[in-house]
Amino acid sequence: MLIRLTCKEAHKIVSEGLDRDLGTFERTRLRLHLSVCDACTNFNGQMQTIRQAMQKMKFQDPFSPEP
């Protein structure tokens, strides 16, 4: 296994990191890639923004009467 990630691999790890804790090796590889790739850094920021927005949303039952 190579230490260097492709952008496709970096996107996969960023996405997986939203659902689970990444291992030390994965985090290190991702940080290394993000330090040299602006496109993946932007993707990572966008994914974090989406996650934060989703956490702030209040989900309501669509069948419940309006308050």
Secondary structure, DSSP 4 states (H G I P E B T S, - for coil): --SSPPHHHHHHHHHHHTTSPPPHHHHHHHHHHHHH-HHHHHHHHHHHHHHHHHHHPPP--TTSPP-
